[in-house]
Amino acid sequence: MDIIRVEGVAKAYGDHQVHEDLTLAIKKGECFTLLGPSGCGKTVLLRMIAGFESPDAGKIYIDDTLVSDADDSHQEIPPENRGLGVVFQDYAVWPHMTVFDNVAYPLKIAKRPKDEIKKKVMDMIDIVGMHGLEKRLPSELSGGQQQRVALARALVGNPSLMLLDEPLSNLDANLREEMRFEIKELQRKLDVTVLYVTHDQEIGLAISDRVAIMNEHGKIQQIGTPWEIFEKPVNPFVFSFMGIANFMAVRREGADYVVGTGNQVVPWEKPVGEDRQWSAGFRPSDVKLSRSGEGLKGVVKRANFLGAMMDYLIEIDGEHLRTSIETHRALTQDLMFKAGETCVVSFLNLLWFRAEELQEVVKE
């Protein structure tokens, strides 16, 4: 069952068209992430779902209730009546209120009985790991603790849907890692649907049941599980956005496929199609290096020692690729290359894209 349906939504600010004919469905109980580059309209879409912005066209449903209709009835249910919990990037906790009062605020606005407020607030404070800190002010808390207060406040009213707008971007790397797992655990424990907005691929892959990839023009490129998005990207944009990506130009010469400007034939799985120009896409982890054997002959153009890893830039007939190898393995297997040395490159996996698809991504 879908808890959110976005149908044909459009939104513009002056001459800048953020979204056009956008359609999206989010299932009840899942953690769904909107993932895309900064400025692509992720937050705008979240704000329209929350009711803080109104679409110029289209309809938005929450739990089969029409909450925004720009086409026919021009209906617009206010945010406070949509049954949502919202957490923003900057926490937005009240600086003059204690932890208890911040979390209790939505219940006080709803005029819930004092006994009910106390029980629900203390239960939620315990759930987010803030027991014993209920009398502190936000100025006495760390960034991670303030974010927990914001989560508790959003969850205390038992919303069926949580909207999270880059809630971890202001935290340091260690806290981000800790909090992303806590958010996923809270979602499971409380059985709440989560719509998460971020440009951080790692967080999107770690917490999501499904992910929607948006390009810089606000268009959804692919929706799928984290594994599908990472392993089966539908186009070069999705592939390149989801981590370090190598693209190697390949041309068809008769029955062979030849790399770059040289004459080395690709000995692995070939692309399917009649196009003459192709691009082989692969991750640094898909590259196997050796000093001899079957593969493509290359030259190491750059070798960087990064502690636990060796990072290499390799040229093959005018095409450049990046790969890395564990330093320990490089030492024990004679794979400590220096700039200028030759090497042999083979691949664990190749994804084939038509050259014109890659050119379209470059133009955009």
Secondary structure as the mmCIF struct_conf table of DSSP 4:
data_model
#
loop_
_struct_conf.conf_type_id
_struct_conf.id
_struct_conf.beg_label_comp_id
_struct_conf.beg_label_asym_id
_struct_conf.beg_label_seq_id
_struct_conf.end_label_comp_id
_struct_conf.end_label_asym_id
_struct_conf.end_label_seq_id
STRN STRN1 ASP A 2 TYR A 13
TURN_TY1_P TURN_TY1_P1 GLY A 14 ASP A 15
STRN STRN2 HIS A 16 LYS A 27
TURN_TY1_P TURN_TY1_P2 LYS A 28 GLY A 29
STRN STRN3 CYS A 31 LEU A 35
TURN_TY1_P TURN_TY1_P3 SER A 38 GLY A 39
BEND BEND1 CYS A 40 GLY A 41
HELX_RH_AL_P HELX_RH_AL_P1 LYS A 42 ALA A 50
TURN_TY1_P TURN_TY1_P4 GLY A 51 GLY A 51
BEND BEND2 PHE A 52 GLU A 53
BEND BEND3 ASP A 56 ASP A 56
STRN STRN4 ALA A 57 ILE A 62
TURN_TY1_P TURN_TY1_P5 ASP A 63 ASP A 64
STRN STRN5 THR A 65 ASP A 69
BEND BEND4 ALA A 70 SER A 73
STRN STRN6 GLU A 76 GLU A 76
HELX_RH_3T_P HELX_RH_3T_P1 PRO A 79 ASN A 81
BEND BEND5 ARG A 82 ARG A 82
STRN STRN7 LEU A 84 VAL A 87
TURN_TY1_P TURN_TY1_P6 GLN A 89 ASP A 90
TURN_TY1_P TURN_TY1_P7 PRO A 95 HIS A 96
BEND BEND6 MET A 97 MET A 97
HELX_RH_AL_P HELX_RH_AL_P2 VAL A 99 ILE A 109
TURN_TY1_P TURN_TY1_P8 ALA A 110 LYS A 111
HELX_RH_AL_P HELX_RH_AL_P3 LYS A 114 ILE A 127
TURN_TY1_P TURN_TY1_P9 VAL A 128 GLY A 129
TURN_TY1_P TURN_TY1_P10 HIS A 131 GLY A 132
TURN_TY1_P TURN_TY1_P11 GLU A 134 LYS A 135
HELX_RH_3T_P HELX_RH_3T_P2 PRO A 138 GLU A 140
BEND BEND7 LEU A 141 LEU A 141
HELX_RH_AL_P HELX_RH_AL_P4 GLY A 143 LEU A 155
TURN_TY1_P TURN_TY1_P12 VAL A 156 GLY A 157
BEND BEND8 SER A 160 SER A 160
STRN STRN8 LEU A 161 ASP A 165
BEND BEND9 GLU A 166 GLU A 166
TURN_TY1_P TURN_TY1_P13 PRO A 167 ASN A 170
BEND BEND10 LEU A 171 LEU A 171
HELX_RH_AL_P HELX_RH_AL_P5 ALA A 173 LEU A 190
TURN_TY1_P TURN_TY1_P14 ASP A 191 ASP A 191
STRN STRN9 THR A 193 THR A 198
BEND BEND11 HIS A 199 HIS A 199
HELX_RH_AL_P HELX_RH_AL_P6 GLN A 201 ILE A 207
BEND BEND12 ASP A 209 ASP A 209
STRN STRN10 ARG A 210 MET A 214
TURN_TY1_P TURN_TY1_P15 GLU A 216 HIS A 217
BEND BEND13 GLY A 218 GLY A 218
STRN STRN11 ILE A 220 GLY A 224
HELX_RH_AL_P HELX_RH_AL_P7 PRO A 226 GLU A 231
BEND BEND14 LYS A 232 LYS A 232
BEND BEND15 VAL A 234 ASN A 235
HELX_RH_AL_P HELX_RH_AL_P8 PRO A 236 PHE A 241
TURN_TY1_P TURN_TY1_P16 MET A 242 MET A 242
BEND BEND16 GLY A 243 GLY A 243
STRN STRN12 ASN A 246 GLU A 253
TURN_TY1_P TURN_TY1_P17 GLY A 254 ALA A 255
STRN STRN13 ASP A 256 VAL A 259
TURN_TY1_P TURN_TY1_P18 GLY A 260 THR A 261
BEND BEND17 GLY A 262 GLY A 262
HELX_LH_PP_P HELX_LH_PP_P1 GLN A 264 GLN A 264
STRN STRN14 VAL A 265 VAL A 265
HELX_LH_PP_P HELX_LH_PP_P2 VAL A 266 VAL A 266
BEND BEND18 TRP A 268 TRP A 268
HELX_LH_PP_P HELX_LH_PP_P3 GLU A 269 PRO A 271
BEND BEND19 GLY A 273 GLU A 274
BEND BEND20 ARG A 276 ARG A 276
STRN STRN15 GLN A 277 PHE A 282
HELX_RH_3T_P HELX_RH_3T_P3 PRO A 284 ASP A 286
STRN STRN16 VAL A 287 SER A 290
BEND BEND21 ARG A 291 GLY A 295
STRN STRN17 LEU A 296 PHE A 305
BEND BEND22 GLY A 307 ALA A 308
STRN STRN18 MET A 309 ILE A 316
TURN_TY1_P TURN_TY1_P19 ASP A 317 GLY A 318
STRN STRN19 GLU A 319 GLU A 326
HELX_RH_AL_P HELX_RH_AL_P9 THR A 327 THR A 332
TURN_TY1_P TURN_TY1_P20 GLN A 333 ASP A 334
TURN_TY1_P TURN_TY1_P21 ALA A 339 GLY A 340
STRN STRN20 THR A 342 PHE A 347
BEND BEND23 LEU A 348 LEU A 348
STRN STRN21 LEU A 351 ARG A 354
HELX_RH_AL_P HELX_RH_AL_P10 ALA A 355 LYS A 363
#
